[in-house]
């Protein structure tokens, strides 16, 4: 399974075929750096902050597919076709968004106790906005009636104020010291 460094918005779902008592040891990175989950994925880089291990029983009445919709906004025809297979899973599931691979190009070699269930895309956000065609949107930037820029007027007043205040402060200071 190839992960591109530019990958965004992809969710991978795996089933973890381990008994409940072995899950924490398998999915938690040890202080020594040992991490059985990373080894089972065959991943060069894996960010623990983005690794999501789900005890399917903890979802209660919510199905795993509904959880993926709610938590990860997973949609699309591939996902819809897989919902019954996803909802038939028991035990523990592993959900890995693109961020889990830290933008590192790598090839995964999935091994036991992991079983790949599916790879799904989050919906793409539209990045091109429709232009605004109102009179106020076409206004003239940086000018006021009379042709001068409001910023230049403000700057002028600041400079004039400094030329007046600095000599005044010097005079007051000399008067106070005498």
Number of C-alpha atoms within 10 A of each C-alpha: 11 9 16 14 14 10 15 14 16 17 20 15 21 21 22 25 16 14 9 11 8 10 17 10 12 19 18 17 15 11 7 6 8 12 17 16 24 20 17 17 20 17 18 13 14 21 12 16 8 15 18 15 19 17 17 18 13 10 12 9 9 12 18 24 20 17 15 19 14 10 9 18 15 21 15 12 8 12 19 12 10 13 15 13 13 22 14 10 16 14 16 19 23 20 19 21 22 20 20 18 22 15 16 18 16 16 14 16 12 18 13 13 15 18 17 16 16 16 16 20 19 16 13 8 7 6 6 6 6 6 7 9 8 8 7 8 9 9 9 8 7 11 13 10 7 6 8 11 13 13 10 12 10 10 11 12 11 12 11 10 11 12 11 11 12 11 11 11 11 11 11 11 11 9 9 8 6 5
